[in-house]
Amino acid sequence: MERRAALAVGLSLLVLYLYQAFIYKPPPPAPTAGQAKPAAAAAPAPGAAAANIEAAPPSAAPAAVVSESDERSIVIDNGKVEAVLSNRGGRLLNWRLAGYFDDKHAALDLIPNNVPGDQPRPLSLKLKDAELSSRANGALYKVTGAAGGRVDATKASATVLLEYQDASGFQVRKQLQFEPQSYVFSVKTEVRQGDQILPPTIEWGPGLGDQGSVAISGGFFTGNVVQPPSAIYNKDGKTTRVVAEKSAGEPVPEGKFLFAGVDDHYFLAAAVDPGQARIEYRPVSVSGADDTRRVFIAHTITPIGNPRSLRFFVGPKQLETLRAAGINGELAYAINFGMFKWLVIPLLGALKWVYGYIGNYGWSIVLLTIIINLVMFPLRHKSLVSMRKTQALQPQIKAIQDRYADLKATDPDRQKMNTEVMNLYREKGVNPAAGCVPMLLTMPVLFAFYSMLSQAIELRGADFGFWIHDLSLKDPFYVTPLLMGATMFLQQWMTPTSADPMQQRMMMFMPLVLTAVFLRLPSGLAIYYLVSNLCQIGQQYVTNRTIGRPPAAVPLRSAGEKRLKNAGGGKTPGAASIKQGERRA
C-alpha cells in the first residue's frame, strides 16, 4: 500500500511536468508578407523604431489642421516603468521595467521590437473604414504635457494628450494618464468624422517580449520549461487561458470582462475592468536571425456601448502587485497556481517572510523546506511505523494468498481470502490504510510547493550563489537534479517495502524518471526536492534507530511448493519473525 502511494506521488509529479512542458506547443511559423526574411533581433533605438512602424500618410490625404511637423518620441518615467511613446500614431514603442532584466542584462522591454513591420503597435486604432485607420495610425499627433520630450510621473500622476485633426473633419484625441510607481496606465480615445462619433477598436499588437516567448529549439537538455504567451481573460468570474496555436480557431469572447489580455510565464499585459467588450486574438510567429522562434499573440479590444477610459496593466505577475491593480484583487487570478492555490498563497507568503530575514531566495527555500518537514514529521513517523507493521505481516499474508492462488478471480471463495487477510490485520492490530493516509495528507503540500516555485516571479533572476545564478532556470551543470535522484535512490532503499519484486523494480525506476524530468525544471524546485529528500532520509534513520531495522524479506514461494493450510493462526514459517518484529516495535 505504501509503495502504491509513493508511486502515485511520482506519477503525479510526472503528469504535472508533462502538462507544463508540452501543453503549450508553439504553432509552426506561418510565412507572411512581413517575414520574407528574418527580423533583426536587436531592438532599435526609440527614434529609429518610430521610423519603421508605418509609412507616413499618403500625399493624397487631407491636409492636417492639428498636428506636428516632425516625428519624435516621448519618454514617460514613473519609477517602475520607462515608457516610450511616438507622436506618429500615438502608439507605444517601449515598455521597459525597472528591476527586471532580459538575457542581455538590459532593462526588460515587454513590447517586442523584432516583429514584422506590418504588425500593429500597442494603442493603435482600428476603425471600420480601413483608410481612416491608416490615417489615424500614420498621423503626427500634437503632444501636450511632455515638455522637452520627457514626462516625470515618479511623484505625481501625469497626463499626456495627443491630438490630430485634418481638413476633412477627421479628428482623433488620445489622453494617457500615468500613475507614480505603478504598472497601470489609462487611455481615453475619441474619434470623430465631423459630428459623427466613430467607436474605435484598441489594438495591442504582438506581445509579450519576455523570455517566456522563446520556443525551446535546442532539444531536451538545452531548454527551460516556460509558459509562452497565451491569451487570458476573466469573463463572468471565470479565468480562461488559450494557448497560441488554438487562439485563432477559438470563438471570439464577448461579454463583461474583469480583465483581458495576454500573459506568459511571469508577465501580463491586460485591460483591467474593460466592462462590456469584444476581445479578438491571433497568433504571430517570428523567426529571428539566430534561428530562434518567438510566438506572440496579438489582441484587440472593442468596447461595447458608450466610449470609456480603458485601464491597462503591463507588468510582472507578482501577487501583491496584481491584487492592488485589479478590482477586488481579481487580477491575481492571472497567476497560474493551479488547483492548490489556496495553499500556494500562504506558502509564498511564508517564503517571502523567511527571505526578509535571510536575503537569499535559495537559502530561504532550504530553510522553509526544513521547517515544513519538521511540521510533517509526526505524520510521516506514524506512516513509517504503520508500514513497518504491515511489512512484518507480509509472510502470513503471502501464505493466505498462496492458499487461494488456484482459484479464479470470479470464484466466490476468493472473498474468503480477503476476509482472512482482514482478520489477520485485526488480530495484529494493524490498519492497512494507516501507512497511506498520513502520506496522502502531505501530498497537497508537495504539489503546492511545486506550483509556487515554478510560478513565483520572485525567483526570476534570483541568485542562489555557487553555480546557480537564476533559481527560475534549470541548473546549468545538472548538479542538483543528479543529487536529488541519488537521494531518492537512497530513500527508496531505506523505506520499508513488500517482497513483491515487480513493485520493487518499479519503485527503483522512479528516481531515474524524475531525475530526467528535473533536468529541465527550475533549479529552485530541484533544491526543494533535494533538501526534502535529505530531511526524509534523516527521519527514516531516526525511525530505524527507534523501532529497529525492518525484518528481512521472505522469498516468494515457488509454484511447486506445498501451500500452507492455516495462515491465520500464527503457525506459518514467518510467524517467529513477525513476533520478533512486534517485540522490536
N, C-alpha and C positions, 0 to 999 in steps of 0.2 A: 504493500500500500504506500509506504513512504517513498519508494522508488518511483512509483507512478506519479506521485505529487511532484517530486523533483523533476521528472521528465516533462510534466506539464508546464513547469516554470520555464525550462529550457526551450520547449517548443513555442511557448507564448512569446518569449523574447525574440525567437527567430521570426515569428509572424510579424511582430512589431517592426523588426528591421526590414523584412521584405516589403512591407507596406510602405515604409518611409523611403526605401531605396528605389522601388520600381513602380509605384503607383503614379508618380509624376514623370512620365516619359515625354520629353520634348518632341514636338512634331517635326517631321523632316522639313528642311528649309525649302520653301516654295520660291522659285525664281520670279522676281518682279522686275518692273522697269527700273527700280532703284537699286537692283542687285546685279547689274551687268558685270560688275567686278566688286571684290570685297571692299567693304567700307574701311576706312582707316580707323585703327583702334584708339589712337591718341585723341584726346578731347581738345578741340580748338579753343583758342582764347575767346573771351566773350564777344569782342568786336568782330572777330573772324566768323564765329558761329552765327552771328546775326546775319552776316552777308550771305550765308549759304542756306538760310532757311527757305527762302522763296524769292522768286524774281520780283522786281518792282512792278507795280501795276502797269498794264499796257498803256501805251500813249493815247489810245482811244478813250480811256476812262475820263469821266467828267473831271474838271479842274477842282483841286482841293481848295476848300474855303477855310477850314480849321485844320491845321496840320503843322508839321515841322519840315524844314528843308533838308536836314541831314539826319542820317541814321546814327543812333547812339544807344549805349547801354546804360542802365541804371542799376546800381548795386544797393541792395537793402540788407542791413545788418541788424539783427535783433538779439544778438548774443548766443543764440542757439543755431541760427541758420544764416548763411550768406546767400541771398537770392540775387540772381542777375536777370533783369527784365529788359527786353528790347522794345524800343519805341516802334519798330516795324511789326505791326500786327498786335502790339501789346501783349506779347507772349513771354513765358518764362524760358530762359536758356539754361540756367543752372540752379540747383538747389543743394548747396554744399552744407553738410552737417558738421558742426563743431564737436570735436571729441570722438568722431568716428572716421576711420581711415580705410582706404582701399588697399589692394595688394601692393601698391607702389608707395604706400605711406603718405599719400596725399589725402586732403580732406575728401570724404566720400560724397560724390555727386549722385543724387537719386534720379536725375534726369539724364538718360543716356544720350551721348552726343555722336555715337557711331551708327545711328540708324539711317536708312535710306532717306535721301533728300525729299522724297515725295510724302513722307510721313508728317503728320501734324505735330506741333509743339504744344505743351500744356497751355491752356487758356485760349487756344484757337477757337474760332466761332464757325459753326456750320448752320447755314440758312437754307430755306427751301430753294432759293434761287442760287445756283452754283456761281453765277457771275458776281453776285453780291457777296458771297462767301469769299471768293478770291479777292475782291476789293477790300473787304474788312480785314483779311489776314495779310494783305500786302501793303496796306497804307502806313504812312508815317504819322504816328499819333502825336498830338501835342501833350507834353507831360507837365503836370503841375504837382508841386510838392517834393521835388527832387533837385534841390539847388546843388549845382556842381556835379550832378550825376550820382550823388550818394544820398542815402536816406538812413538816418540813425534812429533805430527803434529799440535800442538797448534799454532805455529807461522809461520811455513813454510810447504809447501807440502812435503809429504814423500812417498817414493816408497818402496814396499816390493816385492821381486822377489822370486818365488817358482819354483824349477826345479826338474825334475825327468827323469832318463833315465835308461833303463835296457839293458842287453846283447843282446836282440833280435832286438835292434834298435828302440824300442818304447820309445818316449820321449814326455814329457808334460812340457810346460812352462806357468806359470801364473804370470802376472805382475799387481799388485794392486797399485793404487795411491789414496792417501787421501789428501784432502784439509783442511786447518785450518778453524774452526768454520763453518763447512758445514755438511749437511746430505747427500751429494753426494760423491760417490767414483766411480772410473773407474776400469775396469778389462779387460786385453787383454790376450787371451788364444790362444796358438799354440800347436797343437797336430800332431805328425808325426809318421809314421811307416816306418823307413828307409828314403827314399826320397819322400815318398807319404804323402801329407797333408791330414789329417782326419778332416773334419769340425765337430766341437763339438756342442752339444746342452747344454745350460746352464740351470741347474735345480736350482730352488729356494727352493723348498720344501714347507711344510705346513707353513702358516702364516695367520694372524699376531698374536702376543702374547698379544694383549691388552684386556681390559675388554669387549670390544665390541664383542669378540668371545664367551663370556659366554652365553649359552642359558638360557632363563627365565624358570626355572623349579619349582619355588615355588608358582605359581599361580598369580592371577591378582594383588594382593596388595603387593607382595614381590619383584617384579622385576622392572627394569628400562627399558624404551624404548630406545634401542640402535640398531645401524645397525651392524649386524655381518659381518665377512669378505665376500667380494664379488669380483668377477672378474671385472676388469675395464680396458678399453683400449680406446685409441683415434685413430681411423683409418680414413683417408681421411677427417679429420676435424670434425668427429662426435664422441662424447664420448658415450660409451656403458657400461652398468653395467649388470652383470648376477648374479643372486642370487645363493647360494651354491647348492641348490637341482636341479637347471637346468644346472649347468656348465658342467656336464658330458654328457648331451644329446645335447648340442649346437654344431653347426658346428665349426670346428677349424678355427679361424680367421687367415687370411694370407694376407699380403699386406704391405703398408708403414705406420708405426705407429709413432705418435708423442710421445706416452708413452703407456706402457702396464704393468700390474702387478695385485696386489690385494690391496684392501683397506678395512677399517672398518669405524666405526663412526668418528674417529679422526686421524687415521694414514694411511700411504700409503707406500707400497714397490713396486717400479715400475722401469722398464728400461726406461730411458729418451732418446728420439730420437733414437730408435734402427734401424730405417730405414726399409728396406725390411726384413721381418721376418715372422716366423710362431710361434704362441702362443698357447699352449695347457694347458687346465685347468682340474682339477679333484678335487672333494670334499674329505676331510678326516675327519672322525668323531672319537672323542676320548672321552672315559668315564673316568672321574677322580675318585680318591679314595673317594672324598666327595660327590659322586653321581651327580656331575655337569657334563654337557656335553659341550664340545667345538667342534665347527665345523670350520675347516680350509679349505683353498683352496690352493692346490699345483699347481705351474705352471712352465712351461719350455719355454725357448726362443731359437729358432733356427734361427740364422742369415742366410739370403739368399744372395748368391753372395760371394764376397771377404770377408775373415775374417776381422773384425774390432773391435776396442775397444768399449765396452759397458759401458755406464754410468748408475748408479743406484741411485735412490733417496729412502732413507729409513728413514722416519721421520714424523713429525706432519703435518697435513693438515692445516697449518697456511698460510693465504692468501699471505702475502709479501714473506714468505719463498718459497712457491711454484712458485710464479712469478719469483723469482730470479733464481730458479733451472731449469726451463724449457725453451725451445726455444720459444722466444717471449711471455713468460708467459702462454703458453697453459696448463701447468701442473696445473694451478689454477682451471681448469675445473673439477678436481678430487673432489672438494668440492661440495656436493650435495645441492646447494642453491635453486634449483628448477627454475620455470618459472619467478620468480621475482628477479632473481639475479642482474638485472640492478639496482634495488632499494636496495637490501640487502647489496651490497658492500659499497655504501655511508653511510648506517645506521651503518654498522660495523665500518667504519672509524669514524663516529660521536661518537659511544660508546667508542672507544679507546681514542679519543680526550678528552672526559669527564673523562675517567679513569686516564688520565695523570695528571689531577688536583686533583681528589678525592683519587685515590689509592685503591679503593674497587669497584669491578665489580657489586656487589649487589646494592650499593648506586648509582653507575653510571647508572644502569638500571632504578632506581627510578627517577633520575633527568632527564634522556633523555626522559622517558615516559611523564613526566610533560611538558617538552619543546615541544614534538610532539603534545600533546593535546592542548597546548596553540596555536600552529600554526593552528591546525584544528578547533579551537573554532568558527571562523566565519562561516565555512561550516556547522558545527553542529547546530549553533544557527539558521541559515537560515532554516535548515531542521526541527528543532523543531517548529519554527513559522509556517511553512507550514503545518506540522502535526496538529497543533492546529486549523488552519483554516479549514482543511479538516474534523477534528473531529467535529467541530461546525456544519457542513453541514450534518452530519450523519442522523438526524431525517428526513430531507427533502429527502435525497437520499433513505432512507428506505421507505418513503411514496411512492415515484415513483416506487420502486421495488415491493411494495405490489400491486400496480395497475395492474402490468403485471404478477403477480405470477401465474395466472391461465393459462397463455399461454405456449405452449410447446417451447422448446429451438429452434426448427426448424421453428417456426411461423415467417413469415416476419415482423409481427407487433412488435416482440421483439426488432427490430432495433430502433423503436421509443423510447423505454426505454433508450437506450444508448444515443440517440440524446437529450432527455430531461435532462439526467444527465450531459452531456457536456454543454448544455445550462445553467444549474444551476451553474456549475463551472465558466463559462464565465461571467455570471451575477454577481457573487460574487467576481470575480477577483481572483480565486483560481486555481493554477496549480497542478493537482493531482500528477504529477511526481516530483514536486519541493521538496517533502519530501524525495524521494528516491535517486535522483541524487547526492546530497551532501554526503549522506551516502555511496553510491557506490564509490565515489571518495576516501573515506578514507579506503576502504577495501584493496587495494594493500599495504598500509602501515601496516595494521594489519597482513596480510599474510607474508609480507617481514620481519617484526619483529619476527614472529613465526619461519620462516626459519633461520633467523640469530641466534636467541637464542638457537635453537635446534641443530645447526651445528657448531657454532663457538667454536674452541678449546680453546679460551681464557677463557671460563667458566669452562673448565675441571679442577677440583680441586680448583676452586676459592672460597675462604672463605668469606661468607657474614657477619658472626657473629651470635650471638644468638645461635639457634639450627641448623642453616644451614651452613654446612662446605664445601659443594661442590654444586655449582649452576648448574652443569650439571646433577646431580642426583635428584631424587624425594625428596620432603620434608619428612624427616623421621617420623614426627608426624602429617603430613597432615594438618597443621595449615593454610598455605597459600591457598591450594585448597578450604578448607571449607570456609575461609573468602571470597575468590573470589566468591564462589557460593552464599553466603549470600548477597554480594553487587550486584550480578546480580539480585537476587530477588527484592531487594530494587529499583534497576534501572528500572526493568520491572513495578513495582508498580507506579513509578513516571512518566513514559513515557506516552504521550498521546496515547490513544487506541480507537479502534472502539468498538461498542457494541456487536460484534459477540462473544458469549460465547465460541464457539469451538476454535476460534482463540486465545482467552484469555487463555484458558486452555493449548493450545499448547505452547504458549509463556512462561507460568509459569512453564512448564515442562522442557524447555530447560536448565535452570540453574542446574537442577538435572543431566541431561545427561552430560553437560560439566564439572560439578564438579567430576563426576565419571571418566571422561576422564583424567582430570588434576591430579588425584591421583597418576598417574604413570609418568607424564611428568616432565621434568626438573624443579626444583624449581625456576630457573631464569625466566621461562615462566610464572609460577603461580604468581610471584612477578609482572611481567609486566602487566598481565591482572588485577590483584588486584588493582594496582595503576591506571591503565587506567579506571577501573570501578569507582573508587573514584573520579577521575577527571570529568567523565561524570555525576556522581551524583551531584557534585558541580555545573557543568554547568546547569543541569536540575533545580537545586534550584534557580540559578540566573535567568534563563528564566522564571520560575514560578513567581518570585518576579517582573520581568519586565513586563510581559504581563498578569499576573493573573493566577489563578488556572484554570485548564480545566473545562468546564461545566459538570454537572452531566450527566451520560449516560442515555438516554431514553430507557426504557424497550422495548424489541421487542414485536410487536403486535401479539396477538394470531390469529390463523387461522379463528376463528369465528367472529372476529371483522370486522366492516364495513370498507371497504377500502376507502382511500381518493381519490377524483376525480381530485383534482388540486394541485399538489405539487410544481409546478414551480413558482407560483405567490406569494410565501411568506405567504400563509394563512394556513399553516399546524400548528398542535399543537406545533411544535418545533420552529416556526418562531421567537417567542419572545425571546427564549433562544439564538437563533442564533444571533439576533441583539444585545443582551446584550453581547454575546461573542465578536462580532465585535467591540463594543464600548470599551471593555476592551483591545482588541488587538491594 
